[in-house]
């Protein structure tokens, strides 16, 4: 009886492993995109009203938010001024070199958001933590997530999985066309999928 492996070409095993790797990446990303469908909005005027706007952190410099974070804050501010949200949760790092939460809070306060309406999560170093903390610490059950188009499906997926009735504002960014950003986000989305379905643990894990 012939041994099955003897008939496999030398490149068969690496090719099979490559196909498995691609499937492991494409499958979760397709699932997450499907979960976000119908919950992402391209304009602020079309976003349904929710109790809170959630702004995930991003880089700051010199005490000011960089462009991507400023866009997120600006979207949340517009929703707040229009009465479409009643409060804004800012979540991210708050270290000495990256005081994201402090900068975000100051940016909103100087533009007229009442201090009581700015909720601060200094332990949201990852989007998963931001959404879990939103529920566990701030008892948020419905929200508008303000982030860029490329990151929104993952953010909405994590929000929904945490138990938030979430919609999102898909903010435009030229980084959506960057191969490095696209690849990194695909990996992060796969990790988010695996952690959400296969990993149970405390907030911040």
TIRO-2110 file (N, C-alpha, C; in Angstrom, 1 decimal):
// TIRO-2110
0.9, -1.2, 0.0, N, 1, A
0.0, 0.0, 0.0, CA, 1, A
0.9, 1.2, 0.0, C, 1, A
0.7, 2.1, -0.9, N, 2, A
1.5, 3.3, -1.0, CA, 2, A
1.2, 4.2, 0.1, C, 2, A
2.2, 4.9, 0.6, N, 3, A
2.1, 5.9, 1.6, CA, 3, A
1.6, 7.2, 1.0, C, 3, A
0.5, 7.7, 1.6, N, 4, A
-0.1, 8.9, 1.0, CA, 4, A
0.9, 10.1, 0.9, C, 4, A
1.7, 10.3, 2.0, N, 5, A
2.6, 11.4, 2.0, CA, 5, A
3.6, 11.3, 0.8, C, 5, A
3.9, 10.1, 0.3, N, 6, A
4.9, 10.0, -0.7, CA, 6, A
4.4, 10.6, -2.0, C, 6, A
3.1, 10.8, -2.2, N, 7, A
2.6, 11.4, -3.4, CA, 7, A
2.5, 13.0, -3.3, C, 7, A
2.7, 13.5, -2.1, N, 8, A
2.6, 15.0, -2.0, CA, 8, A
3.9, 15.6, -2.5, C, 8, A
3.7, 16.7, -3.3, N, 9, A
4.8, 17.4, -3.8, CA, 9, A
5.5, 18.2, -2.7, C, 9, A
6.7, 18.5, -2.8, N, 10, A
7.5, 19.1, -1.7, CA, 10, A
6.9, 20.4, -1.3, C, 10, A
6.2, 21.2, -2.2, N, 11, A
5.6, 22.5, -1.8, CA, 11, A
4.2, 22.4, -1.2, C, 11, A
3.6, 21.2, -1.2, N, 12, A
2.2, 21.0, -0.8, CA, 12, A
2.0, 21.4, 0.7, C, 12, A
2.9, 21.0, 1.6, N, 13, A
2.7, 21.3, 3.0, CA, 13, A
2.8, 22.8, 3.2, C, 13, A
3.9, 23.5, 2.8, N, 14, A
4.0, 25.0, 2.9, CA, 14, A
2.8, 25.7, 2.3, C, 14, A
2.3, 25.2, 1.1, N, 15, A
1.2, 25.9, 0.5, CA, 15, A
-0.1, 25.7, 1.3, C, 15, A
-0.2, 24.5, 1.9, N, 16, A
-1.4, 24.2, 2.7, CA, 16, A
-1.4, 25.1, 3.9, C, 16, A
-0.2, 25.2, 4.5, N, 17, A
-0.1, 26.1, 5.7, CA, 17, A
-0.4, 27.5, 5.4, C, 17, A
0.1, 28.0, 4.2, N, 18, A
-0.2, 29.3, 3.8, CA, 18, A
-1.7, 29.6, 3.6, C, 18, A
-2.3, 28.6, 3.0, N, 19, A
-3.8, 28.7, 2.8, CA, 19, A
-4.5, 28.8, 4.1, C, 19, A
-4.1, 28.0, 5.0, N, 20, A
-4.7, 28.0, 6.4, CA, 20, A
-4.5, 29.3, 7.0, C, 20, A
-3.3, 29.9, 6.9, N, 21, A
-3.0, 31.2, 7.5, CA, 21, A
-3.9, 32.3, 6.9, C, 21, A
-4.1, 32.2, 5.5, N, 22, A
-4.9, 33.2, 4.9, CA, 22, A
-6.4, 33.1, 5.4, C, 22, A
-6.8, 31.8, 5.5, N, 23, A
-8.2, 31.6, 5.9, CA, 23, A
-8.4, 32.1, 7.3, C, 23, A
-7.4, 31.9, 8.2, N, 24, A
-7.5, 32.3, 9.6, CA, 24, A
-7.5, 33.8, 9.7, C, 24, A
-7.0, 34.5, 8.7, N, 25, A
-7.0, 36.0, 8.7, CA, 25, A
-8.3, 36.5, 8.0, C, 25, A
-8.6, 35.9, 6.9, N, 26, A
-9.8, 36.4, 6.1, CA, 26, A
-11.1, 36.1, 6.8, C, 26, A
-11.2, 34.9, 7.3, N, 27, A
-12.5, 34.5, 8.0, CA, 27, A
-12.9, 35.5, 9.1, C, 27, A
-12.1, 35.7, 10.1, N, 28, A
-12.5, 36.6, 11.2, CA, 28, A
-12.8, 38.1, 10.7, C, 28, A
-12.0, 38.5, 9.7, N, 29, A
-12.2, 39.9, 9.2, CA, 29, A
-13.5, 40.0, 8.5, C, 29, A
-13.9, 39.0, 7.7, N, 30, A
-15.2, 39.0, 7.0, CA, 30, A
-16.3, 38.9, 8.1, C, 30, A
-16.1, 38.2, 9.1, N, 31, A
-17.2, 38.0, 10.2, CA, 31, A
-17.4, 39.4, 10.8, C, 31, A
-16.3, 40.0, 11.2, N, 32, A
-16.3, 41.3, 11.9, CA, 32, A
-17.0, 42.4, 11.0, C, 32, A
-16.6, 42.4, 9.7, N, 33, A
-17.2, 43.4, 8.8, CA, 33, A
-18.7, 43.2, 8.7, C, 33, A
-19.1, 41.9, 8.6, N, 34, A
-20.5, 41.6, 8.5, CA, 34, A
-21.3, 42.0, 9.8, C, 34, A
-20.7, 41.8, 10.9, N, 35, A
-21.3, 42.3, 12.2, CA, 35, A
-21.5, 43.8, 12.3, C, 35, A
-20.6, 44.5, 11.6, N, 36, A
-20.7, 46.0, 11.7, CA, 36, A
-21.6, 46.5, 10.6, C, 36, A
-22.0, 45.7, 9.7, N, 37, A
-22.8, 46.2, 8.6, CA, 37, A
-24.2, 46.7, 9.1, C, 37, A
-24.5, 47.9, 8.6, N, 38, A
-25.8, 48.5, 9.1, CA, 38, A
-25.7, 49.3, 10.3, C, 38, A
-24.5, 49.3, 10.9, N, 39, A
-24.3, 50.1, 12.2, CA, 39, A
-23.2, 51.2, 12.0, C, 39, A
-22.7, 51.3, 10.8, N, 40, A
-21.7, 52.3, 10.5, CA, 40, A
-22.3, 53.4, 9.6, C, 40, A
-22.1, 54.7, 10.0, N, 41, A
-22.7, 55.8, 9.2, CA, 41, A
-21.6, 56.7, 8.7, C, 41, A
-21.8, 57.2, 7.5, N, 42, A
-20.8, 58.0, 6.9, CA, 42, A
-20.9, 59.5, 7.2, C, 42, A
-22.0, 59.9, 7.8, N, 43, A
-22.2, 61.3, 8.1, CA, 43, A
-22.7, 61.5, 9.5, C, 43, A
-22.4, 62.5, 10.2, N, 44, A
-22.8, 62.8, 11.5, CA, 44, A
-24.3, 63.0, 11.6, C, 44, A
-24.9, 63.6, 10.5, N, 45, A
-26.3, 63.9, 10.5, CA, 45, A
-27.2, 62.7, 10.4, C, 45, A
-26.6, 61.6, 10.0, N, 46, A
-27.4, 60.3, 9.8, CA, 46, A
-27.3, 59.4, 11.0, C, 46, A
-26.4, 59.7, 11.9, N, 47, A
-26.1, 58.8, 13.1, CA, 47, A
-27.3, 58.8, 14.0, C, 47, A
-27.9, 57.7, 14.4, N, 48, A
-28.9, 57.7, 15.4, CA, 48, A
-28.5, 58.2, 16.8, C, 48, A
-29.3, 58.9, 17.5, N, 49, A
-29.0, 59.4, 18.8, CA, 49, A
-28.7, 58.2, 19.8, C, 49, A
-27.7, 58.4, 20.6, N, 50, A
-27.4, 57.4, 21.6, CA, 50, A
-27.1, 58.2, 22.9, C, 50, A
-26.9, 57.5, 24.0, N, 51, A
-26.6, 58.1, 25.3, CA, 51, A
-25.2, 58.7, 25.4, C, 51, A
-24.3, 58.0, 24.8, N, 52, A
-22.9, 58.4, 25.0, CA, 52, A
-22.1, 58.3, 23.7, C, 52, A
-21.1, 59.1, 23.5, N, 53, A
-20.2, 59.0, 22.4, CA, 53, A
-18.9, 58.4, 23.0, C, 53, A
-18.4, 57.4, 22.4, N, 54, A
-17.1, 56.8, 22.9, CA, 54, A
-16.0, 57.2, 21.9, C, 54, A
-14.9, 57.7, 22.5, N, 55, A
-13.8, 58.2, 21.7, CA, 55, A
-12.6, 57.3, 22.1, C, 55, A
-12.2, 56.4, 21.3, N, 56, A
-10.9, 55.6, 21.6, CA, 56, A
-9.7, 56.5, 21.4, C, 56, A
-8.7, 56.3, 22.3, N, 57, A
-7.5, 57.1, 22.3, CA, 57, A
-6.7, 56.9, 21.1, C, 57, A
-5.8, 57.9, 20.8, N, 58, A
-4.8, 57.8, 19.8, CA, 58, A
-3.7, 58.8, 20.2, C, 58, A
-2.7, 58.9, 19.4, N, 59, A
-1.5, 59.7, 19.8, CA, 59, A
-1.8, 61.2, 20.0, C, 59, A
-1.0, 61.7, 21.0, N, 60, A
-1.0, 63.1, 21.2, CA, 60, A
0.4, 63.7, 21.2, C, 60, A
0.6, 64.9, 21.0, N, 61, A
1.9, 65.5, 21.0, CA, 61, A
1.8, 67.0, 21.4, C, 61, A
2.7, 67.3, 22.3, N, 62, A
2.7, 68.7, 22.8, CA, 62, A
1.5, 69.2, 23.5, C, 62, A
0.8, 68.3, 24.1, N, 63, A
-0.5, 68.6, 24.8, CA, 63, A
-1.7, 68.8, 23.9, C, 63, A
-1.5, 68.3, 22.6, N, 64, A
-2.6, 68.5, 21.6, CA, 64, A
-2.9, 67.1, 20.9, C, 64, A
-4.1, 66.8, 20.6, N, 65, A
-4.4, 65.6, 19.8, CA, 65, A
-3.9, 65.7, 18.4, C, 65, A
-3.3, 64.6, 17.9, N, 66, A
-2.9, 64.6, 16.5, CA, 66, A
-4.2, 64.5, 15.6, C, 66, A
-4.0, 64.6, 14.3, N, 67, A
-5.1, 64.7, 13.4, CA, 67, A
-6.2, 63.7, 13.6, C, 67, A
-5.8, 62.4, 13.7, N, 68, A
-6.8, 61.4, 13.7, CA, 68, A
-7.6, 61.5, 15.0, C, 68, A
-7.0, 61.8, 16.1, N, 69, A
-7.7, 61.9, 17.4, CA, 69, A
-8.5, 63.2, 17.4, C, 69, A
-8.0, 64.2, 16.8, N, 70, A
-8.8, 65.5, 16.8, CA, 70, A
-10.1, 65.2, 16.0, C, 70, A
-10.0, 64.5, 14.9, N, 71, A
-11.2, 64.2, 14.1, CA, 71, A
-12.2, 63.4, 14.9, C, 71, A
-11.8, 62.4, 15.7, N, 72, A
-12.7, 61.7, 16.6, CA, 72, A
-13.3, 62.6, 17.6, C, 72, A
-12.5, 63.4, 18.3, N, 73, A
-13.1, 64.3, 19.2, CA, 73, A
-14.1, 65.3, 18.6, C, 73, A
-13.7, 65.8, 17.4, N, 74, A
-14.6, 66.7, 16.7, CA, 74, A
-15.9, 66.1, 16.4, C, 74, A
-15.9, 64.9, 16.0, N, 75, A
-17.2, 64.2, 15.8, CA, 75, A
-18.0, 64.1, 17.0, C, 75, A
-17.4, 63.7, 18.1, N, 76, A
-18.1, 63.5, 19.4, CA, 76, A
-18.7, 64.9, 19.9, C, 76, A
-17.9, 65.9, 19.7, N, 77, A
-18.3, 67.3, 20.1, CA, 77, A
-19.5, 67.7, 19.3, C, 77, A
-19.5, 67.5, 18.0, N, 78, A
-20.6, 67.8, 17.1, CA, 78, A
-21.9, 67.1, 17.6, C, 78, A
-21.8, 65.8, 17.9, N, 79, A
-22.9, 65.0, 18.4, CA, 79, A
-23.4, 65.6, 19.7, C, 79, A
-22.5, 66.0, 20.5, N, 80, A
-22.9, 66.5, 21.9, CA, 80, A
-23.6, 67.9, 21.7, C, 80, A
-23.1, 68.7, 20.9, N, 81, A
-23.7, 70.1, 20.7, CA, 81, A
-25.1, 70.0, 20.1, C, 81, A
-25.2, 68.9, 19.3, N, 82, A
-26.5, 68.7, 18.6, CA, 82, A
-27.5, 68.0, 19.5, C, 82, A
-27.1, 67.6, 20.7, N, 83, A
-28.0, 66.9, 21.6, CA, 83, A
-28.2, 65.4, 21.3, C, 83, A
-27.4, 64.9, 20.4, N, 84, A
-27.5, 63.5, 19.9, CA, 84, A
-26.8, 62.5, 20.9, C, 84, A
-25.9, 63.0, 21.7, N, 85, A
-25.4, 62.2, 22.8, CA, 85, A
-25.4, 63.2, 24.0, C, 85, A
-25.5, 62.6, 25.2, N, 86, A
-25.5, 63.4, 26.5, CA, 86, A
-24.2, 63.4, 27.2, C, 86, A
-23.3, 62.5, 26.8, N, 87, A
-22.0, 62.5, 27.5, CA, 87, A
-21.0, 61.9, 26.5, C, 87, A
-19.7, 62.1, 26.8, N, 88, A
-18.6, 61.6, 26.0, CA, 88, A
-17.6, 60.9, 26.8, C, 88, A
-17.4, 59.6, 26.5, N, 89, A
-16.3, 58.8, 27.2, CA, 89, A
-15.1, 58.9, 26.4, C, 89, A
-14.0, 59.4, 27.0, N, 90, A
-12.7, 59.4, 26.4, CA, 90, A
-11.9, 58.3, 27.0, C, 90, A
-11.3, 57.4, 26.2, N, 91, A
-10.6, 56.3, 26.7, CA, 91, A
-9.3, 56.0, 26.1, C, 91, A
-8.2, 55.8, 26.9, N, 92, A
-6.9, 55.5, 26.3, CA, 92, A
-5.9, 55.5, 27.3, C, 92, A
-4.6, 55.6, 26.9, N, 93, A
-3.5, 55.7, 27.9, CA, 93, A
-3.5, 57.1, 28.5, C, 93, A
-2.8, 57.2, 29.7, N, 94, A
-2.6, 58.5, 30.3, CA, 94, A
-1.3, 58.5, 31.0, C, 94, A
-0.2, 58.1, 30.2, N, 95, A
1.1, 58.0, 30.7, CA, 95, A
1.8, 59.4, 30.6, C, 95, A
3.0, 59.5, 31.2, N, 96, A
3.7, 60.8, 31.2, CA, 96, A
4.0, 61.2, 29.7, C, 96, A
4.4, 60.3, 28.9, N, 97, A
4.7, 60.7, 27.5, CA, 97, A
3.5, 60.6, 26.5, C, 97, A
2.4, 60.0, 26.9, N, 98, A
1.2, 60.0, 26.1, CA, 98, A
0.0, 60.1, 27.0, C, 98, A
-0.2, 61.4, 27.4, N, 99, A
-1.4, 61.7, 28.3, CA, 99, A
-2.7, 61.8, 27.5, C, 99, A
-3.1, 60.7, 26.8, N, 100, A
-4.2, 60.8, 25.9, CA, 100, A
-5.5, 61.3, 26.5, C, 100, A
-5.8, 60.7, 27.7, N, 101, A
-7.1, 61.0, 28.3, CA, 101, A
-7.1, 62.4, 28.8, C, 101, A
-6.0, 62.9, 29.4, N, 102, A
-5.9, 64.3, 29.9, CA, 102, A
-6.1, 65.3, 28.7, C, 102, A
-5.4, 65.0, 27.6, N, 103, A
-5.4, 65.9, 26.5, CA, 103, A
-6.9, 65.9, 25.9, C, 103, A
-7.5, 64.7, 25.8, N, 104, A
-8.8, 64.7, 25.2, CA, 104, A
-9.8, 65.4, 26.1, C, 104, A
-9.7, 65.2, 27.4, N, 105, A
-10.6, 65.9, 28.3, CA, 105, A
-10.5, 67.4, 28.2, C, 105, A
-9.2, 67.9, 28.2, N, 106, A
-9.0, 69.3, 28.1, CA, 106, A
-9.5, 69.9, 26.8, C, 106, A
-9.3, 69.1, 25.7, N, 107, A
-9.7, 69.6, 24.4, CA, 107, A
-11.2, 69.8, 24.4, C, 107, A
-12.0, 68.8, 25.0, N, 108, A
-13.4, 68.9, 25.0, CA, 108, A
-13.9, 70.0, 25.9, C, 108, A
-13.3, 70.1, 27.1, N, 109, A
-13.7, 71.1, 28.1, CA, 109, A
-13.5, 72.5, 27.6, C, 109, A
-12.4, 72.8, 26.9, N, 110, A
-12.2, 74.1, 26.4, CA, 110, A
-13.1, 74.5, 25.2, C, 110, A
-13.9, 73.5, 24.8, N, 111, A
-14.8, 73.8, 23.7, CA, 111, A
-16.3, 73.7, 24.2, C, 111, A
-16.4, 73.8, 25.5, N, 112, A
-17.7, 73.9, 26.1, CA, 112, A
-18.4, 72.7, 26.6, C, 112, A
-17.8, 71.5, 26.6, N, 113, A
-18.4, 70.4, 27.1, CA, 113, A
-18.3, 70.4, 28.6, C, 113, A
-19.5, 70.3, 29.3, N, 114, A
-19.5, 70.3, 30.8, CA, 114, A
-18.6, 69.2, 31.3, C, 114, A
-17.8, 69.5, 32.3, N, 115, A
-16.9, 68.5, 32.9, CA, 115, A
-17.7, 67.3, 33.4, C, 115, A
-18.9, 67.4, 33.9, N, 116, A
-19.7, 66.2, 34.3, CA, 116, A
-20.1, 65.3, 33.2, C, 116, A
-20.0, 65.9, 31.9, N, 117, A
-20.4, 65.1, 30.8, CA, 117, A
-19.2, 64.5, 30.1, C, 117, A
-18.0, 64.7, 30.6, N, 118, A
-16.8, 64.0, 30.1, CA, 118, A
-16.4, 62.9, 31.0, C, 118, A
-16.5, 61.7, 30.6, N, 119, A
-16.2, 60.5, 31.4, CA, 119, A
-14.8, 60.0, 30.9, C, 119, A
-13.9, 59.8, 31.9, N, 120, A
-12.5, 59.4, 31.6, CA, 120, A
-12.2, 58.0, 32.0, C, 120, A
-11.7, 57.3, 31.0, N, 121, A
-11.2, 55.9, 31.2, CA, 121, A
-9.7, 55.9, 30.9, C, 121, A
-8.9, 55.8, 32.0, N, 122, A
-7.5, 55.9, 31.8, CA, 122, A
-6.9, 54.5, 31.6, C, 122, A
-7.7, 53.5, 31.5, N, 123, A
-7.2, 52.1, 31.4, CA, 123, A
-7.6, 51.5, 30.1, C, 123, A
-7.9, 52.4, 29.1, N, 124, A
-8.3, 51.9, 27.8, CA, 124, A
-7.2, 51.8, 26.8, C, 124, A
-6.1, 51.1, 27.1, N, 125, A
-5.0, 51.1, 26.2, CA, 125, A
-5.2, 50.3, 24.9, C, 125, A
-6.3, 49.5, 24.9, N, 126, A
-6.7, 48.7, 23.8, CA, 126, A
-8.2, 48.9, 23.6, C, 126, A
-8.7, 48.8, 22.3, N, 127, A
-10.1, 49.0, 22.1, CA, 127, A
-10.9, 48.0, 22.8, C, 127, A
-10.5, 46.8, 23.0, N, 128, A
-11.2, 45.8, 23.7, CA, 128, A
-11.4, 46.2, 25.2, C, 128, A
-10.4, 46.8, 25.8, N, 129, A
-10.5, 47.3, 27.1, CA, 129, A
-11.4, 48.5, 27.2, C, 129, A
-11.4, 49.3, 26.2, N, 130, A
-12.3, 50.5, 26.2, CA, 130, A
-13.7, 50.1, 26.3, C, 130, A
-14.1, 49.1, 25.5, N, 131, A
-15.5, 48.6, 25.4, CA, 131, A
-15.9, 47.9, 26.7, C, 131, A
-15.0, 47.0, 27.2, N, 132, A
-15.3, 46.3, 28.4, CA, 132, A
-15.4, 47.2, 29.6, C, 132, A
-14.5, 48.2, 29.6, N, 133, A
-14.6, 49.2, 30.7, CA, 133, A
-15.9, 50.1, 30.6, C, 133, A
-16.3, 50.4, 29.4, N, 134, A
-17.5, 51.2, 29.2, CA, 134, A
-18.7, 50.6, 29.8, C, 134, A
-18.8, 49.2, 29.8, N, 135, A
-19.9, 48.5, 30.4, CA, 135, A
-19.7, 48.3, 31.9, C, 135, A
-18.5, 47.8, 32.2, N, 136, A
-18.2, 47.4, 33.6, CA, 136, A
-18.1, 48.6, 34.6, C, 136, A
-17.5, 49.7, 34.1, N, 137, A
-17.2, 50.8, 35.0, CA, 137, A
-18.3, 51.9, 34.8, C, 137, A
-18.7, 52.2, 33.6, N, 138, A
-19.5, 53.3, 33.3, CA, 138, A
-21.0, 52.9, 33.0, C, 138, A
-21.2, 51.6, 33.0, N, 139, A
-22.6, 51.1, 32.8, CA, 139, A
-23.2, 51.6, 31.5, C, 139, A
-22.4, 51.8, 30.4, N, 140, A
-22.8, 52.2, 29.1, CA, 140, A
-23.5, 51.1, 28.4, C, 140, A
-24.7, 51.3, 27.9, N, 141, A
-25.5, 50.2, 27.2, CA, 141, A
-25.8, 50.6, 25.8, C, 141, A
-25.6, 51.9, 25.4, N, 142, A
-25.8, 52.3, 24.0, CA, 142, A
-24.8, 53.4, 23.8, C, 142, A
-24.3, 53.5, 22.6, N, 143, A
-23.2, 54.5, 22.3, CA, 143, A
-23.0, 54.7, 20.8, C, 143, A
-22.4, 55.8, 20.5, N, 144, A
-21.9, 56.1, 19.2, CA, 144, A
-20.4, 56.0, 19.3, C, 144, A
-19.7, 55.2, 18.5, N, 145, A
-18.3, 55.1, 18.5, CA, 145, A
-17.7, 56.0, 17.4, C, 145, A
-16.8, 56.8, 17.8, N, 146, A
-16.2, 57.8, 16.9, CA, 146, A
-14.8, 57.4, 16.6, C, 146, A
-14.6, 56.9, 15.4, N, 147, A
-13.3, 56.5, 14.9, CA, 147, A
-13.2, 56.4, 13.4, C, 147, A
-12.0, 56.2, 12.9, N, 148, A
-11.8, 56.2, 11.5, CA, 148, A
-12.4, 54.9, 10.8, C, 148, A
-12.7, 55.1, 9.5, N, 149, A
-13.4, 54.1, 8.7, CA, 149, A
-12.6, 52.7, 8.8, C, 149, A
-11.3, 52.7, 8.7, N, 150, A
-10.6, 51.5, 8.7, CA, 150, A
-10.7, 50.7, 10.1, C, 150, A
-10.8, 51.5, 11.2, N, 151, A
-10.9, 50.8, 12.5, CA, 151, A
-12.3, 50.6, 13.0, C, 151, A
-13.3, 51.2, 12.3, N, 152, A
-14.7, 51.1, 12.9, CA, 152, A
-15.3, 49.7, 13.0, C, 152, A
-15.1, 48.8, 12.0, N, 153, A
-15.7, 47.5, 12.1, CA, 153, A
-15.2, 46.8, 13.4, C, 153, A
-13.9, 46.8, 13.6, N, 154, A
-13.4, 46.2, 14.8, CA, 154, A
-13.9, 46.8, 16.1, C, 154, A
-14.0, 48.1, 16.1, N, 155, A
-14.5, 48.8, 17.3, CA, 155, A
-15.9, 48.5, 17.6, C, 155, A
-16.7, 48.5, 16.5, N, 156, A
-18.2, 48.1, 16.7, CA, 156, A
-18.4, 46.7, 17.1, C, 156, A
-17.6, 45.8, 16.5, N, 157, A
-17.6, 44.4, 16.9, CA, 157, A
-17.3, 44.2, 18.4, C, 157, A
-16.3, 44.9, 18.9, N, 158, A
-15.9, 44.8, 20.3, CA, 158, A
-16.9, 45.4, 21.2, C, 158, A
-17.5, 46.5, 20.7, N, 159, A
-18.6, 47.2, 21.5, CA, 159, A
-19.8, 46.3, 21.6, C, 159, A
-20.2, 45.7, 20.5, N, 160, A
-21.4, 44.9, 20.5, CA, 160, A
-21.1, 43.6, 21.4, C, 160, A
-20.0, 43.1, 21.2, N, 161, A
-19.6, 41.9, 22.0, CA, 161, A
-19.6, 42.1, 23.5, C, 161, A
-19.3, 43.4, 23.9, N, 162, A
-19.2, 43.8, 25.3, CA, 162, A
-20.6, 44.0, 25.8, C, 162, A
-21.6, 44.1, 24.9, N, 163, A
-23.0, 44.3, 25.4, CA, 163, A
-23.5, 45.7, 25.1, C, 163, A
-22.9, 46.4, 24.2, N, 164, A
-23.3, 47.8, 23.9, CA, 164, A
-24.1, 47.8, 22.6, C, 164, A
-25.2, 48.5, 22.7, N, 165, A
-26.0, 48.7, 21.4, CA, 165, A
-25.3, 49.9, 20.7, C, 165, A
-24.4, 49.6, 19.9, N, 166, A
-23.4, 50.6, 19.3, CA, 166, A
-23.7, 50.8, 17.8, C, 166, A
-23.5, 52.1, 17.5, N, 167, A
-23.4, 52.5, 16.1, CA, 167, A
-22.1, 53.3, 16.0, C, 167, A
-21.7, 53.6, 14.8, N, 168, A
-20.4, 54.3, 14.7, CA, 168, A
-20.4, 55.3, 13.6, C, 168, A
-19.5, 56.3, 13.7, N, 169, A
-19.2, 57.3, 12.7, CA, 169, A
-18.0, 56.9, 12.0, C, 169, A
-18.1, 56.7, 10.7, N, 170, A
-16.9, 56.3, 9.9, CA, 170, A
-16.2, 57.5, 9.4, C, 170, A
-15.2, 57.9, 10.1, N, 171, A
-14.4, 59.1, 9.8, CA, 171, A
-13.4, 58.8, 8.7, C, 171, A
-13.3, 59.7, 7.6, N, 172, A
-12.4, 59.4, 6.6, CA, 172, A
-10.9, 59.6, 7.0, C, 172, A
-10.0, 58.9, 6.4, N, 173, A
-8.6, 59.0, 6.7, CA, 173, A
-7.8, 58.5, 5.5, C, 173, A
-6.8, 59.2, 5.0, N, 174, A
-5.9, 58.7, 3.9, CA, 174, A
-5.2, 57.4, 4.4, C, 174, A
-5.0, 57.1, 5.7, N, 175, A
-4.3, 56.0, 6.1, CA, 175, A
-5.1, 54.7, 5.7, C, 175, A
-6.3, 54.8, 5.4, N, 176, A
-7.1, 53.6, 5.0, CA, 176, A
-6.5, 52.9, 3.8, C, 176, A
-5.7, 53.7, 3.0, N, 177, A
-5.1, 53.2, 1.8, CA, 177, A
-3.7, 52.7, 2.0, C, 177, A
-3.2, 52.8, 3.2, N, 178, A
-1.8, 52.4, 3.5, CA, 178, A
-1.7, 50.9, 3.7, C, 178, A
-0.9, 50.2, 2.9, N, 179, A
-0.8, 48.7, 3.1, CA, 179, A
-0.4, 48.3, 4.5, C, 179, A
0.5, 49.1, 5.1, N, 180, A
0.9, 48.8, 6.5, CA, 180, A
-0.3, 48.9, 7.4, C, 180, A
-1.1, 49.9, 7.3, N, 181, A
-2.2, 50.1, 8.2, CA, 181, A
-3.3, 49.0, 7.9, C, 181, A
-3.5, 48.7, 6.6, N, 182, A
-4.5, 47.7, 6.3, CA, 182, A
-4.1, 46.3, 6.9, C, 182, A
-2.8, 46.0, 6.7, N, 183, A
-2.3, 44.7, 7.2, CA, 183, A
-2.3, 44.7, 8.8, C, 183, A
-1.9, 45.7, 9.4, N, 184, A
-2.0, 45.8, 10.9, CA, 184, A
-3.4, 45.7, 11.4, C, 184, A
-4.3, 46.4, 10.8, N, 185, A
-5.7, 46.3, 11.2, CA, 185, A
-6.3, 44.9, 11.0, C, 185, A
-5.9, 44.3, 9.9, N, 186, A
-6.4, 42.9, 9.7, CA, 186, A
-5.9, 42.0, 10.8, C, 186, A
-4.7, 42.1, 11.2, N, 187, A
-4.2, 41.3, 12.3, CA, 187, A
-4.9, 41.6, 13.6, C, 187, A
-5.1, 42.9, 13.9, N, 188, A
-5.8, 43.3, 15.1, CA, 188, A
-7.2, 42.8, 15.1, C, 188, A
-7.9, 42.8, 14.0, N, 189, A
-9.2, 42.3, 13.9, CA, 189, A
-9.3, 40.8, 14.2, C, 189, A
-8.3, 40.1, 13.6, N, 190, A
-8.3, 38.6, 13.9, CA, 190, A
-8.1, 38.4, 15.4, C, 190, A
-7.2, 39.2, 16.0, N, 191, A
-7.0, 39.0, 17.5, CA, 191, A
-8.2, 39.4, 18.2, C, 191, A
-8.9, 40.4, 17.9, N, 192, A
-10.1, 40.8, 18.5, CA, 192, A
-11.2, 39.7, 18.5, C, 192, A
-11.3, 39.1, 17.3, N, 193, A
-12.2, 38.0, 17.1, CA, 193, A
-11.9, 36.8, 18.0, C, 193, A
-10.6, 36.4, 18.0, N, 194, A
-10.1, 35.3, 18.8, CA, 194, A
-10.4, 35.5, 20.3, C, 194, A
-10.0, 36.7, 20.8, N, 195, A
-10.1, 37.1, 22.2, CA, 195, A
-11.6, 37.1, 22.6, C, 195, A
-12.4, 37.6, 21.7, N, 196, A
-13.9, 37.7, 22.0, CA, 196, A
-14.6, 36.4, 22.1, C, 196, A
-14.2, 35.5, 21.3, N, 197, A
-14.9, 34.2, 21.3, CA, 197, A
-14.2, 33.0, 22.0, C, 197, A
-12.9, 33.1, 22.1, N, 198, A
-12.1, 32.0, 22.7, CA, 198, A
-11.5, 32.4, 24.0, C, 198, A
-11.5, 33.6, 24.4, N, 199, A
-10.8, 34.0, 25.7, CA, 199, A
-11.8, 34.7, 26.6, C, 199, A
-11.8, 34.2, 27.8, N, 200, A
-12.6, 34.8, 28.9, CA, 200, A
-11.6, 35.3, 29.9, C, 200, A
-11.8, 36.5, 30.4, N, 201, A
-10.9, 37.0, 31.4, CA, 201, A
-11.4, 38.3, 32.0, C, 201, A
-10.7, 38.9, 32.9, N, 202, A
-11.1, 40.2, 33.5, CA, 202, A
-10.9, 41.3, 32.6, C, 202, A
-11.6, 42.4, 32.8, N, 203, A
-11.4, 43.6, 32.0, CA, 203, A
-9.9, 44.0, 32.1, C, 203, A
-9.4, 44.4, 30.9, N, 204, A
-8.0, 44.8, 30.8, CA, 204, A
-7.1, 43.6, 30.4, C, 204, A
-7.7, 42.4, 30.2, N, 205, A
-6.9, 41.3, 29.8, CA, 205, A
-6.8, 41.2, 28.3, C, 205, A
END
